[in-house]
Amino acid sequence: MKKILLIEDDKLFVRIYKNSLKKEGFTVSFLENGEEAVAETKKFKPDLIMLDLVMPKKDGFETLADLKNDPETKDVPVIVLSTLESEADVSKIKSLGANKYIFKSSNSLNIVLKEIKKFLNK
């Protein structure tokens, strides 16, 4: 069973993604901010991380940098899901090592699930 770590502070998105991913046969763990992302990634050993950018305490930019700078977590694929759409944000995320950037507001859950399955060859 493939494992996904969801790092998202919006409880509605957490519930929607968590329920949908579980129905698709994934094991899901989640965090509400990026503070414990590296530690949880080492412990949970996800096959994929879904990461929001705008979060309290530690945002997605810092979290992504931490994940990609740690030798134990740098190879875990990261899909960024965010409402931020500026070219500067997209460019920064790509330079930090995100594997995919998906705009929450303009993509349906089915498209997100399709992208996740593509990464996990499911």
FIKEZA-565279 format. One record per residue (C-alpha): residue number from 1; x, y, z. Coordinates in steps of 0.02 Angstrom, whole numbers, plus 32768, in hexadecimal, padded with zeros to 4 digits. Layout:
// FIKEZA-565279
nr NUM | px X | py Y | pz Z
...
END
This chain:
// FIKEZA-565279
nr 1 | px 8000 | py 8000 | pz 8000
nr 2 | px 804A | py 80A8 | pz 7FCC
nr 3 | px 805B | py 812D | pz 8052
nr 4 | px 803A | py 81E7 | pz 8041
nr 5 | px 8068 | py 8270 | pz 80BC
nr 6 | px 7FEF | py 8303 | pz 80AD
nr 7 | px 802F | py 83A8 | pz 80F5
nr 8 | px 7F9A | py 841D | pz 80F4
nr 9 | px 7F4C | py 8495 | pz 8172
nr 10 | px 7E9E | py 84A7 | pz 8124
nr 11 | px 7E30 | py 8427 | pz 817C
nr 12 | px 7DB7 | py 841D | pz 80EA
nr 13 | px 7E42 | py 83F1 | pz 806F
nr 14 | px 7E8B | py 8375 | pz 80ED
nr 15 | px 7DE4 | py 831C | pz 80FD
nr 16 | px 7DC4 | py 831A | pz 8041
nr 17 | px 7E72 | py 82DE | pz 8010
nr 18 | px 7E82 | py 8264 | pz 80A0
nr 19 | px 7DDA | py 8210 | pz 807C
nr 20 | px 7DF7 | py 820C | pz 7FC0
nr 21 | px 7EA6 | py 81C7 | pz 7FCF
nr 22 | px 7E6F | py 8140 | pz 8049
nr 23 | px 7DE3 | py 810D | pz 7FD1
nr 24 | px 7E69 | py 80FC | pz 7F4A
nr 25 | px 7EC8 | py 8083 | pz 7FBA
nr 26 | px 7F51 | py 80F5 | pz 7FFE
nr 27 | px 7F8B | py 8100 | pz 80B1
nr 28 | px 7F86 | py 81B7 | pz 80E6
nr 29 | px 7FDA | py 8217 | pz 8172
nr 30 | px 7FC8 | py 82D2 | pz 8185
nr 31 | px 8015 | py 8369 | pz 81DA
nr 32 | px 7FC7 | py 8415 | pz 81EE
nr 33 | px 806B | py 8473 | pz 81D1
nr 34 | px 811C | py 8452 | pz 819B
nr 35 | px 816F | py 8455 | pz 8246
nr 36 | px 817B | py 8398 | pz 8256
nr 37 | px 8181 | py 836C | pz 819D
nr 38 | px 8233 | py 8329 | pz 8196
nr 39 | px 821D | py 82C2 | pz 8236
nr 40 | px 8174 | py 827E | pz 81FD
nr 41 | px 81B9 | py 8254 | pz 8150
nr 42 | px 8247 | py 81F1 | pz 819F
nr 43 | px 81CD | py 8196 | pz 8212
nr 44 | px 813B | py 8179 | pz 8199
nr 45 | px 81A7 | py 815C | pz 80FE
nr 46 | px 8126 | py 819A | pz 807F
nr 47 | px 812F | py 8173 | pz 7FC7
nr 48 | px 80F1 | py 8224 | pz 7FA2
nr 49 | px 80D7 | py 82C8 | pz 7FFE
nr 50 | px 8049 | py 8341 | pz 7FD8
nr 51 | px 807A | py 83ED | pz 8017
nr 52 | px 8019 | py 848F | pz 802D
nr 53 | px 807A | py 8533 | pz 8027
nr 54 | px 8018 | py 85A8 | pz 8096
nr 55 | px 801A | py 8561 | pz 8147
nr 56 | px 8036 | py 85A2 | pz 81F7
nr 57 | px 80DA | py 858E | pz 8255
nr 58 | px 813F | py 854B | pz 81C2
nr 59 | px 8107 | py 8568 | pz 810F
nr 60 | px 8117 | py 84F2 | pz 807C
nr 61 | px 81AF | py 854A | pz 8033
nr 62 | px 8215 | py 852E | pz 80D1
nr 63 | px 81CF | py 847E | pz 80E4
nr 64 | px 81FE | py 844F | pz 8033
nr 65 | px 82AE | py 8495 | pz 8049
nr 66 | px 82C3 | py 8430 | pz 80EA
nr 67 | px 8284 | py 8390 | pz 8098
nr 68 | px 82F4 | py 83A3 | pz 7FFF
nr 69 | px 838E | py 83D2 | pz 8066
nr 70 | px 8383 | py 8338 | pz 80D6
nr 71 | px 83DC | py 829E | pz 808E
nr 72 | px 8356 | py 8229 | pz 80D3
nr 73 | px 82C1 | py 8286 | pz 8089
nr 74 | px 8305 | py 82DC | pz 7FED
nr 75 | px 82CD | py 8253 | pz 7F75
nr 76 | px 8217 | py 824B | pz 7FAC
nr 77 | px 81AD | py 8297 | pz 7F20
nr 78 | px 814E | py 8335 | pz 7F51
nr 79 | px 80B0 | py 8375 | pz 7EFF
nr 80 | px 808B | py 8428 | pz 7F34
nr 81 | px 7FD2 | py 8453 | pz 7F3D
nr 82 | px 7FB3 | py 850C | pz 7F56
nr 83 | px 7F48 | py 85A0 | pz 7F2C
nr 84 | px 7FE3 | py 860A | pz 7F0A
nr 85 | px 7FF1 | py 8621 | pz 7E4E
nr 86 | px 8078 | py 86A3 | pz 7E30
nr 87 | px 8107 | py 8677 | pz 7DBB
nr 88 | px 8181 | py 86A4 | pz 7E46
nr 89 | px 8131 | py 8625 | pz 7EBC
nr 90 | px 812E | py 859C | pz 7E38
nr 91 | px 81E3 | py 85BF | pz 7E09
nr 92 | px 8219 | py 85BD | pz 7EBF
nr 93 | px 81C0 | py 8518 | pz 7EE0
nr 94 | px 8211 | py 84C7 | pz 7E49
nr 95 | px 82BD | py 8508 | pz 7E7B
nr 96 | px 82A4 | py 84BE | pz 7F29
nr 97 | px 8285 | py 8413 | pz 7EDE
nr 98 | px 81C9 | py 83F7 | pz 7ED3
nr 99 | px 819B | py 8371 | pz 7E56
nr 100 | px 80F3 | py 83BD | pz 7E27
nr 101 | px 8093 | py 845D | pz 7E4A
nr 102 | px 7FD5 | py 8454 | pz 7E46
nr 103 | px 7F62 | py 84E9 | pz 7E5F
nr 104 | px 7EDA | py 84B8 | pz 7EDA
nr 105 | px 7E5E | py 8537 | pz 7E9A
nr 106 | px 7E61 | py 8504 | pz 7DE4
nr 107 | px 7E74 | py 8447 | pz 7DEE
nr 108 | px 7DF4 | py 83C7 | pz 7E21
nr 109 | px 7E12 | py 833B | pz 7E9D
nr 110 | px 7E11 | py 82BF | pz 7E0B
nr 111 | px 7EA3 | py 831A | pz 7DB9
nr 112 | px 7F04 | py 831A | pz 7E5D
nr 113 | px 7EE3 | py 825F | pz 7E74
nr 114 | px 7F1A | py 823E | pz 7DC1
nr 115 | px 7FBF | py 8299 | pz 7DE0
nr 116 | px 7FDC | py 823B | pz 7E83
nr 117 | px 7FBE | py 8194 | pz 7E2D
nr 118 | px 8035 | py 81C6 | pz 7DA2
nr 119 | px 80C0 | py 81E3 | pz 7E21
nr 120 | px 809B | py 8143 | pz 7E7E
nr 121 | px 8080 | py 80D9 | pz 7DE1
nr 122 | px 7FD6 | py 80A2 | pz 7E1F
END
